Amino acid sequence: MDVVRILLAILLPPLGVFLQVGIGLHFWLNILLTLLGYIPGIIHAIYVILKH
């Protein structure tokens, strides 16, 4: 299941984070990072998925 989440995180980073941890601090932080730059959002999403 992590492979699917990582693929979703590459396409739409907040969705990958949402599927991993739900709506919380990491989700909102990822939305902010994705808006500031797509690559930081992807990096954060993959980090959250691999960490949790």
Backbone as a chain_set.jsonl record, in Angstrom:
{"seq": "MDVVRILLAILLPPLGVFLQVGIGLHFWLNILLTLLGYIPGIIHAIYVILKH", "coords": {"N": [[0.819, -1.195, 0.0], [2.073, 1.186, 0.576], [3.463, 1.799, -1.738], [1.507, 2.658, -3.52], [0.654, 4.949, -2.169], [2.999, 6.474, -2.31], [3.223, 6.87, -5.063], [0.879, 8.391, -5.449], [1.636, 10.549, -3.898], [3.625, 11.664, -5.442], [2.208, 12.532, -7.655], [0.097, 14.091, -6.528], [0.823, 15.604, -3.85], [-0.512, 16.382, -1.27], [-2.639, 14.553, -1.158], [-1.439, 12.039, -0.862], [-0.318, 12.368, 1.699], [-2.645, 12.796, 3.189], [-3.915, 10.296, 2.955], [-2.178, 8.804, 4.452], [-1.891, 9.977, 7.086], [-4.203, 11.405, 7.628], [-6.298, 14.337, 8.222], [-4.443, 16.773, 9.566], [-1.639, 18.237, 11.269], [0.579, 17.57, 9.568], [-0.715, 17.288, 7.112], [-1.731, 19.905, 6.539], [0.671, 21.316, 6.569], [1.885, 20.131, 4.39], [0.221, 20.966, 2.308], [0.799, 23.707, 2.355], [3.572, 23.632, 1.728], [3.412, 22.511, -0.822], [2.071, 24.492, -2.201], [3.965, 26.51, -2.086], [6.039, 25.426, -3.491], [6.29, 22.817, -5.736], [8.089, 20.622, -5.593], [9.175, 20.678, -2.881], [6.821, 19.913, -1.563], [6.436, 17.305, -2.51], [8.724, 16.034, -1.5], [8.301, 16.294, 1.272], [5.904, 14.837, 1.515], [6.681, 12.222, 0.769], [8.531, 11.751, 2.783], [6.819, 11.782, 5.058], [5.183, 9.574, 4.485], [7.024, 7.452, 4.447], [8.006, 7.612, 7.03], [5.857, 7.196, 8.802]], "CA": [[0.0, 0.0, 0.0], [2.95, 2.351, 0.569], [3.844, 2.114, -3.118], [0.392, 3.445, -4.063], [0.704, 6.265, -1.522], [4.147, 7.213, -2.847], [2.848, 7.311, -6.415], [-0.057, 9.494, -5.289], [2.385, 11.681, -3.363], [4.352, 12.291, -6.549], [1.22, 13.205, -8.503], [-0.632, 15.077, -5.734], [1.4, 15.373, -2.53], [-1.411, 16.378, -0.113], [-3.456, 13.343, -1.137], [-0.623, 10.978, -0.263], [-0.216, 12.629, 3.143], [-3.973, 12.583, 3.756], [-4.167, 8.856, 3.057], [-1.292, 8.235, 5.469], [-2.092, 10.487, 8.449], [-5.468, 12.122, 7.776], [-6.198, 15.794, 8.284], [-3.723, 17.173, 10.771], [-0.522, 19.162, 11.058], [1.362, 17.201, 8.381], [-1.533, 17.55, 5.926], [-1.74, 21.343, 6.269], [2.038, 21.691, 6.234], [2.15, 19.684, 3.031], [-0.48, 21.874, 1.394], [1.594, 24.931, 2.305], [4.799, 23.368, 0.976], [3.065, 22.28, -2.225], [1.765, 25.796, -2.796], [5.204, 27.274, -2.207], [6.865, 24.774, -4.5], [5.809, 21.442, -5.902], [9.118, 19.675, -5.162], [9.17, 20.527, -1.414], [5.626, 19.162, -1.189], [6.69, 15.894, -2.805], [9.729, 15.544, -0.542], [7.643, 16.163, 2.575], [4.927, 13.755, 1.445], [7.391, 10.943, 0.789], [9.075, 11.633, 4.14], [5.731, 11.41, 5.973], [4.742, 8.213, 4.174], [8.048, 6.489, 4.873], [8.203, 7.712, 8.471], [4.714, 6.648, 9.531]], "C": [[0.867, 1.266, 0.0], [3.35, 2.754, -0.841], [2.763, 2.983, -3.758], [0.416, 4.852, -3.472], [1.866, 7.094, -2.058], [3.849, 7.705, -4.261], [1.853, 8.465, -6.357], [0.645, 10.74, -4.76], [3.177, 12.391, -4.448], [3.386, 13.075, -7.434], [0.52, 14.345, -7.772], [-0.225, 14.906, -4.272], [0.418, 15.413, -1.349], [-2.299, 15.131, -0.032], [-2.693, 12.182, -0.526], [-0.5, 11.137, 1.243], [-1.552, 12.371, 3.809], [-4.269, 11.098, 3.937], [-3.313, 8.208, 4.143], [-1.678, 8.671, 6.88], [-3.415, 11.201, 8.656], [-5.246, 13.626, 7.803], [-5.591, 16.161, 9.622], [-2.603, 18.118, 10.389], [0.247, 18.844, 9.783], [0.594, 17.486, 7.097], [-1.486, 19.034, 5.559], [-0.353, 21.857, 5.913], [2.363, 21.297, 4.799], [1.426, 20.547, 2.007], [0.306, 23.169, 1.241], [2.861, 24.734, 1.48], [4.521, 23.159, -0.504], [2.731, 23.595, -2.915], [3.013, 26.643, -2.993], [6.14, 26.709, -3.267], [6.492, 23.312, -4.566], [6.806, 20.414, -5.358], [9.198, 19.566, -3.637], [7.955, 19.749, -0.908], [5.809, 17.673, -1.411], [7.665, 15.306, -1.79], [9.098, 15.332, 0.824], [6.665, 15.0, 2.577], [5.607, 12.387, 1.508], [8.007, 10.694, 2.168], [7.999, 11.169, 5.13], [5.291, 9.976, 5.724], [5.753, 7.189, 4.658], [8.246, 6.489, 6.383], [7.081, 7.031, 9.252], [4.434, 5.314, 8.948]], "O": [[0.448, 2.302, -0.516], [3.555, 3.938, -1.109], [3.077, 3.942, -4.463], [0.22, 5.834, -4.189], [1.723, 8.303, -2.242], [4.189, 8.835, -4.611], [1.967, 9.417, -7.129], [0.291, 11.859, -5.131], [3.376, 13.603, -4.374], [3.717, 14.162, -7.907], [0.363, 15.436, -8.321], [-0.858, 14.148, -3.536], [0.503, 14.542, -0.483], [-2.666, 14.707, 1.064], [-3.259, 11.417, 0.256], [-0.568, 10.155, 1.983], [-1.595, 11.784, 4.89], [-4.815, 10.693, 4.963], [-3.689, 7.172, 4.691], [-1.782, 7.835, 7.777], [-3.723, 11.575, 9.788], [-4.174, 14.125, 7.461], [-6.163, 15.887, 10.678], [-2.62, 18.722, 9.317], [0.54, 19.745, 8.997], [1.19, 17.885, 6.097], [-1.23, 19.383, 4.407], [-0.211, 22.73, 5.057], [3.034, 22.037, 4.08], [1.974, 20.828, 0.941], [0.463, 23.676, 0.13], [3.191, 25.564, 0.632], [5.308, 23.583, -1.35], [3.07, 23.791, -4.082], [3.107, 27.405, -3.955], [6.934, 27.437, -3.862], [6.392, 22.647, -3.534], [6.401, 19.437, -4.728], [9.284, 18.449, -3.127], [8.056, 19.008, 0.07], [5.382, 16.865, -0.587], [7.452, 14.205, -1.283], [9.331, 14.308, 1.465], [6.606, 14.25, 3.551], [5.15, 11.498, 2.226], [8.006, 9.566, 2.66], [8.238, 10.273, 5.939], [5.05, 9.236, 6.678], [5.374, 6.163, 5.222], [8.618, 5.464, 6.955], [7.337, 6.363, 10.254], [3.508, 4.631, 9.386]]}, "num_chains": 1, "name": "protein.A"}
